[in-house]
Amino acid sequence: MESLLELPTPALLIEHSRMMRNLDRMQELANAQSCDLRPHTKTHKSVDLAARQIEKGASGLTVAKVGEAEVYVDHGFEDIFLAYAVIGEEKYRRLLNLMGRATISFCVDTLEGARQAGQFFSSAGNDASVVVEVDAGYHRCGLPWDSNEIVQLCQQVDKSPGLRFQGIMTHAGHSYKGPSSDSETHRQALERVASEERDRMIELADRLAQEGLKPAVVSIGSTPTMSAFENRTSSDGQTITEIRPGNYIFNDAIQVGLGVASLEECALTVLATVISVQADSNGRERLFLDAGKKIFTSDTGYGTDGYGTLLYNARTMTKLPHATLHSLSEEHGWVSVSGAATFDVGDRVRVVPNHACVVMNNQPQVFMVDGQDIVGKIRVDAINRVV
């Protein structure tokens, strides 16, 4: 068995047992809430890890880009949903090529997007499965959940030649903002956004059903809201049919800051080497790691301190006291140290990144580990497939 001491750095590590527990927990949640789990694979971009999610019981995969869909279909996956508004004939053509090999569905969120997709697929003599994106509070893409326009868009998709209306989806990205006031706790914030996400989508599903357009798919998803998700069924029989979290497979420092996960539930770490030790003008120790912006993301989030959490003991996930990854340049991580912590050039540290999804897209392979032992390697098959 190889040891971490032999690995060139920087390197990405996945604690196998933690990851498997994370997979089990989310599948158990989906089963208990009587809905499908369709994990978002933008977090890991790995065929191996997607296969583990399917083996645990996932109904299919979620991707963001056509290039990711192509990777998974080429490896035999049969049910792919693009939770992203697909625009342009080049992308429609590529999806059409996949439709003979797998069940493919994608998003629209405007009348013009629906018109363009319908025109292409009807001309090609095919019907594309379409899910309409809804704004349930994040205000990124999608029409507002309580607007007349969202109902009209669903109706337009339903009657458009070349399109098949499958249902509605949303992403509660505002769950990453944390509490909305000083009096709101972390848990209350998660419960508030989770219930809004669920209730708004079910209310819209009720409205559509009353218009004669019952959605087969009512899809929600974000790792933070899943930590407080409880499904329900309306008086008209509408319910959440599908959840699409992605980050849960690893968790990260942002999830810890939000109160969604503990450090002990974080499976992905960056292994880095101390390449320089210096003292600042106040005599405090400064470390420089061989991992900067090209390894870590510059993302920060609610409850985070710097650009990652340095670990004192990676097996127990004990936070290294008095050490902060406070700055990043392209190839360097800048760490400030106070108190009794001391380092030498050549020492190795493990860091829980702020945002695991971005970090995974920065390396072509990841090492599966059990403590200090390397037990396998995982390819990041869809790395940089952003088109």
C-alpha positions as CSV (number, residue, x, y, z in Angstrom):
1,M,0.0,0.0,0.0
2,E,1.3,3.4,-1.0
3,S,1.6,6.1,1.7
4,L,0.7,9.8,1.5
5,L,4.3,10.5,2.2
6,E,5.2,9.2,-1.3
7,L,2.7,11.4,-3.2
8,P,3.8,14.4,-5.2
9,T,1.8,17.4,-4.1
10,P,-0.5,19.2,-4.4
11,A,-2.9,16.2,-4.5
12,L,-6.6,15.6,-3.9
13,L,-7.6,13.0,-1.4
14,I,-11.0,11.3,-0.7
15,E,-11.5,9.5,2.6
16,H,-13.3,6.4,1.4
17,S,-15.3,5.6,4.5
18,R,-16.5,9.2,5.0
19,M,-17.6,9.4,1.3
20,M,-19.5,6.1,1.5
21,R,-21.3,7.2,4.7
22,N,-22.3,10.4,2.9
23,L,-23.7,8.4,0.0
24,D,-25.7,6.2,2.3
25,R,-27.2,9.1,4.3
26,M,-28.5,10.9,1.2
27,Q,-29.9,7.8,-0.4
28,E,-31.6,6.9,3.0
29,L,-33.1,10.4,3.1
30,A,-34.5,10.0,-0.5
31,N,-36.0,6.6,0.4
32,A,-37.5,7.9,3.6
33,Q,-39.1,10.9,1.9
34,S,-40.5,8.8,-1.0
35,C,-38.7,10.6,-3.8
36,D,-35.9,9.8,-6.3
37,L,-32.3,10.8,-5.8
38,R,-30.7,12.2,-9.0
39,P,-27.3,13.5,-7.7
40,H,-25.6,16.4,-9.4
41,T,-22.3,15.0,-10.7
42,K,-20.7,18.5,-11.3
43,T,-19.3,18.0,-7.8
44,H,-17.1,15.0,-8.7
45,K,-17.2,14.6,-12.5
46,S,-16.2,11.0,-12.1
47,V,-17.6,7.9,-13.8
48,D,-16.5,5.7,-10.9
49,L,-18.2,7.9,-8.3
50,A,-21.4,8.2,-10.4
51,A,-21.5,4.4,-10.6
52,R,-21.3,4.2,-6.8
53,Q,-24.3,6.6,-6.6
54,I,-26.3,4.5,-9.0
55,E,-25.4,1.3,-7.1
56,K,-26.7,2.9,-3.9
57,G,-30.1,3.5,-5.6
58,A,-29.9,6.8,-7.5
59,S,-32.5,7.0,-10.3
60,G,-30.2,8.7,-12.7
61,L,-27.7,11.5,-12.9
62,T,-27.8,15.3,-13.1
63,V,-25.2,17.3,-15.1
64,A,-24.8,21.0,-16.0
65,K,-23.2,20.8,-19.4
66,V,-23.7,18.8,-22.6
67,G,-20.0,17.8,-22.5
68,E,-20.6,16.1,-19.1
69,A,-23.6,14.3,-20.5
70,E,-21.5,13.0,-23.3
71,V,-18.9,11.6,-20.9
72,Y,-21.5,9.7,-18.9
73,V,-23.5,8.3,-21.9
74,D,-20.2,7.2,-23.4
75,H,-19.6,5.1,-20.2
76,G,-23.1,3.5,-20.3
77,F,-25.2,5.7,-18.1
78,E,-28.8,5.6,-19.3
79,D,-30.7,8.5,-17.7
80,I,-29.3,12.0,-17.7
81,F,-30.9,15.3,-16.8
82,L,-29.2,18.6,-17.7
83,A,-30.3,21.0,-14.9
84,Y,-29.2,23.9,-17.2
85,A,-30.9,26.0,-19.9
86,V,-29.6,24.5,-23.2
87,I,-29.4,27.0,-26.0
88,G,-28.0,26.8,-29.6
89,E,-28.2,24.3,-32.5
90,E,-24.7,23.0,-31.9
91,K,-25.7,21.8,-28.4
92,Y,-29.1,20.5,-29.6
93,R,-27.4,18.5,-32.2
94,R,-25.1,16.9,-29.6
95,L,-28.1,16.1,-27.4
96,L,-29.9,14.6,-30.3
97,N,-27.0,12.2,-30.9
98,L,-27.2,11.1,-27.3
99,M,-31.0,10.5,-27.3
100,G,-30.7,7.2,-29.2
101,R,-28.4,5.9,-26.5
102,A,-29.9,7.2,-23.2
103,T,-32.9,9.0,-21.8
104,I,-32.0,12.7,-22.0
105,S,-33.9,15.7,-20.6
106,F,-32.9,19.4,-20.2
107,C,-34.1,22.8,-19.0
108,V,-35.7,25.8,-20.6
109,D,-36.6,28.9,-18.7
110,T,-37.8,31.4,-21.4
111,L,-40.3,31.4,-24.2
112,E,-37.6,32.1,-26.7
113,G,-35.5,29.1,-25.3
114,A,-38.5,26.9,-25.7
115,R,-39.2,28.2,-29.2
116,Q,-35.6,27.5,-30.4
117,A,-35.5,24.0,-28.9
118,G,-38.9,23.1,-30.3
119,Q,-38.0,24.3,-33.7
120,F,-34.8,22.3,-33.8
121,F,-36.2,19.0,-32.5
122,S,-39.4,19.2,-34.5
123,S,-37.3,19.7,-37.7
124,A,-35.3,16.7,-36.7
125,G,-38.4,14.6,-36.3
126,N,-37.8,14.1,-32.6
127,D,-39.4,15.0,-29.3
128,A,-37.1,16.3,-26.6
129,S,-38.0,15.9,-22.9
130,V,-38.0,19.3,-21.2
131,V,-38.2,20.4,-17.6
132,V,-39.0,24.1,-16.9
133,E,-36.8,25.9,-14.5
134,V,-38.5,27.9,-11.7
135,D,-37.2,30.7,-9.6
136,A,-38.2,29.7,-6.0
137,G,-36.2,32.4,-4.3
138,Y,-32.6,32.3,-5.6
139,H,-33.2,34.8,-8.4
140,R,-30.7,33.3,-10.8
141,C,-32.5,31.6,-13.7
142,G,-36.1,30.6,-14.1
143,L,-39.4,32.6,-13.9
144,P,-40.9,33.3,-10.5
145,W,-42.8,30.4,-9.0
146,D,-45.9,32.5,-8.3
147,S,-46.1,34.3,-11.7
148,N,-48.5,33.8,-14.5
149,E,-45.5,33.7,-16.8
150,I,-44.2,30.5,-15.4
151,V,-47.6,28.8,-16.0
152,Q,-47.7,30.2,-19.6
153,L,-44.1,28.9,-20.2
154,C,-45.1,25.4,-19.1
155,Q,-48.2,25.5,-21.3
156,Q,-46.1,26.7,-24.2
157,V,-43.6,23.8,-23.8
158,D,-46.5,21.3,-23.6
159,K,-48.0,22.4,-26.9
160,S,-44.8,23.0,-28.8
161,P,-44.0,20.5,-31.6
162,G,-40.7,18.8,-30.8
163,L,-41.0,19.1,-27.0
164,R,-42.4,17.0,-24.3
165,F,-43.2,18.7,-21.0
166,Q,-41.9,16.6,-18.2
167,G,-42.2,18.9,-15.2
168,I,-40.5,21.7,-13.1
169,M,-37.3,22.1,-11.3
170,T,-35.6,24.7,-9.1
171,H,-32.3,25.2,-7.2
172,A,-32.4,26.9,-3.8
173,G,-29.0,28.5,-4.1
174,H,-30.0,31.1,-1.5
175,S,-29.6,28.4,1.1
176,Y,-25.9,29.2,1.0
177,K,-26.5,32.7,2.4
178,G,-26.9,31.6,6.0
179,P,-29.2,33.2,8.6
180,S,-31.2,36.3,7.4
181,S,-30.9,38.1,10.7
182,D,-29.0,38.0,14.0
183,S,-32.0,36.3,15.7
184,E,-32.1,33.4,13.2
185,T,-30.0,30.3,13.9
186,H,-28.2,28.3,11.3
187,R,-30.8,25.5,11.6
188,Q,-33.8,27.9,11.4
189,A,-32.3,29.4,8.2
190,L,-31.9,26.0,6.6
191,E,-35.5,25.0,7.6
192,R,-36.9,28.2,6.3
193,V,-35.3,27.9,2.8
194,A,-36.0,24.2,2.6
195,S,-39.7,24.6,3.4
196,E,-40.0,27.5,1.0
197,E,-38.3,25.5,-1.8
198,R,-40.6,22.5,-1.2
199,D,-43.9,24.4,-0.6
200,R,-43.5,26.8,-3.6
201,M,-42.8,24.0,-6.0
202,I,-45.7,22.0,-4.7
203,E,-48.0,25.0,-5.0
204,L,-46.9,25.6,-8.6
205,A,-47.5,21.9,-9.3
206,D,-51.0,22.3,-7.9
207,R,-51.6,25.3,-10.2
208,L,-50.4,23.4,-13.2
209,A,-52.5,20.4,-12.4
210,Q,-55.6,22.6,-12.1
211,E,-54.8,23.9,-15.6
212,G,-54.7,20.3,-16.9
213,L,-50.9,20.1,-16.9
214,K,-49.9,17.8,-14.1
215,P,-46.0,17.6,-13.9
216,A,-44.5,14.2,-13.8
217,V,-41.3,15.7,-12.3
218,V,-41.2,18.1,-9.4
219,S,-37.5,18.4,-8.8
220,I,-35.6,20.4,-6.1
221,G,-32.0,20.3,-4.9
222,S,-29.2,21.7,-2.9
223,T,-27.1,20.0,-0.3
224,P,-28.0,22.7,2.4
225,T,-31.7,22.3,1.9
226,M,-31.5,18.6,1.9
227,S,-30.3,18.7,5.5
228,A,-33.7,20.0,6.5
229,F,-35.9,18.5,3.8
230,E,-39.2,16.8,4.7
231,N,-41.4,15.9,1.8
232,R,-45.2,16.4,1.8
233,T,-48.2,15.8,-0.5
234,S,-50.7,18.5,-1.2
235,S,-54.5,18.0,-1.0
236,D,-54.4,17.6,-4.8
237,G,-51.8,14.9,-4.6
238,Q,-48.7,16.9,-5.7
239,T,-45.4,16.1,-4.0
240,I,-41.7,16.5,-4.5
241,T,-40.7,13.6,-6.8
242,E,-36.9,14.1,-7.0
243,I,-34.0,15.7,-5.2
244,R,-30.7,16.7,-6.9
245,P,-28.0,17.5,-4.3
246,G,-24.4,17.3,-5.4
247,N,-21.9,18.5,-2.8
248,Y,-23.1,15.9,-0.2
249,I,-20.8,13.2,-1.5
250,F,-17.8,15.2,-0.1
251,N,-19.1,18.2,1.9
252,D,-16.7,21.0,2.4
253,A,-15.8,24.0,4.6
254,I,-18.8,26.0,3.3
255,Q,-21.2,23.2,4.4
256,V,-19.5,23.2,7.8
257,G,-19.9,26.9,8.1
258,L,-23.6,26.6,7.3
259,G,-24.1,23.9,9.9
260,V,-25.0,21.4,7.3
261,A,-22.1,19.0,8.0
262,S,-19.3,18.6,10.5
263,L,-15.6,18.4,9.7
264,E,-15.9,14.6,10.4
265,E,-18.3,14.4,7.5
266,C,-15.9,16.1,5.0
267,A,-14.4,13.5,2.7
268,L,-12.3,15.6,0.3
269,T,-9.0,17.2,1.3
270,V,-6.1,18.8,-0.4
271,L,-2.7,17.5,0.5
272,A,-0.1,20.3,0.2
273,T,3.6,20.7,1.2
274,V,5.1,23.6,3.1
275,I,7.6,25.1,0.7
276,S,8.6,28.1,2.7
277,V,8.5,29.3,6.3
278,Q,9.0,33.0,7.1
279,A,8.3,35.5,9.9
280,D,6.1,38.6,9.3
281,S,6.9,42.0,10.7
282,N,5.3,41.1,14.1
283,G,7.4,37.9,14.4
284,R,4.5,35.6,13.6
285,E,5.1,32.6,11.5
286,R,4.0,32.6,7.8
287,L,3.8,29.4,5.7
288,F,3.6,29.1,2.0
289,L,2.0,26.0,0.5
290,D,2.5,24.6,-3.0
291,A,-1.2,25.0,-3.7
292,G,-2.8,28.2,-4.8
293,K,-5.7,29.4,-6.9
294,K,-5.1,26.6,-9.5
295,I,-5.9,24.0,-6.8
296,F,-8.1,25.8,-4.2
297,T,-11.0,27.8,-5.3
298,S,-11.1,31.5,-4.3
299,D,-14.7,31.0,-3.3
300,T,-15.7,32.0,0.2
301,G,-19.0,31.5,2.0
302,Y,-21.0,32.0,5.1
303,G,-19.1,30.8,8.2
304,T,-15.7,30.2,6.4
305,D,-12.4,31.7,7.5
306,G,-10.1,32.1,4.6
307,Y,-9.9,29.7,1.7
308,G,-10.0,26.3,3.5
309,T,-9.7,24.6,6.9
310,L,-6.2,23.3,7.8
311,L,-6.3,20.0,9.7
312,Y,-4.2,19.0,12.7
313,N,-5.3,15.4,12.6
314,A,-6.8,14.3,9.3
315,R,-8.1,11.0,10.7
316,T,-10.2,12.7,13.4
317,M,-10.6,15.9,11.3
318,T,-9.3,18.1,14.1
319,K,-8.9,21.7,13.0
320,L,-5.3,23.0,13.3
321,P,-5.4,25.8,15.9
322,H,-4.2,29.3,15.1
323,A,-3.6,28.6,11.4
324,T,-5.5,30.4,8.6
325,L,-5.2,30.0,4.8
326,H,-5.8,33.7,4.3
327,S,-4.6,34.4,0.8
328,L,-4.0,32.6,-2.5
329,S,-1.8,33.5,-5.5
330,E,-1.7,31.3,-8.6
331,E,0.7,28.7,-7.2
332,H,0.9,29.6,-3.5
333,G,-1.3,29.3,-0.5
334,W,-0.5,31.9,2.2
335,V,-1.0,30.6,5.8
336,S,-0.7,32.7,8.9
337,V,0.1,31.0,12.2
338,S,-0.1,32.2,15.7
339,G,0.2,30.5,19.0
340,A,2.3,27.4,19.5
341,A,1.9,25.8,16.1
342,T,5.2,25.4,14.3
343,F,6.1,24.0,10.9
344,D,9.2,23.1,9.0
345,V,9.9,23.3,5.2
346,G,8.8,19.9,3.8
347,D,6.0,19.3,6.3
348,R,2.7,18.2,4.7
349,V,-0.8,19.5,5.6
350,R,-4.3,18.5,4.7
351,V,-6.9,21.2,4.0
352,V,-10.6,20.9,3.7
353,P,-11.4,23.2,0.7
354,N,-14.2,25.8,0.9
355,H,-15.9,24.5,-2.3
356,A,-15.3,20.9,-3.2
357,C,-17.1,21.1,-6.6
358,V,-14.6,23.6,-8.1
359,V,-11.6,21.9,-6.6
360,M,-12.4,18.6,-8.2
361,N,-12.4,20.2,-11.7
362,N,-8.7,21.2,-11.1
363,Q,-7.1,17.8,-11.1
364,P,-7.3,14.8,-13.5
365,Q,-7.1,12.2,-10.7
366,V,-7.9,11.9,-7.1
367,F,-6.5,9.4,-4.5
368,M,-8.9,7.3,-2.4
369,V,-7.4,7.0,1.0
370,D,-7.9,5.4,4.4
371,G,-6.0,7.6,6.8
372,Q,-2.4,7.6,5.7
373,D,-2.8,4.7,3.2
374,I,-3.7,5.1,-0.5
375,V,-6.3,2.5,-1.4
376,G,-7.2,3.6,-5.0
377,K,-7.2,6.2,-7.7
378,I,-10.2,7.9,-9.2
379,R,-10.2,9.6,-12.6
380,V,-12.0,12.9,-13.0
381,D,-13.4,11.9,-16.3
382,A,-15.4,15.1,-17.1
383,I,-12.7,17.5,-16.0
384,N,-13.1,20.8,-17.9
385,R,-16.1,19.6,-19.8
386,V,-17.8,23.0,-19.5
387,V,-19.3,23.3,-23.0
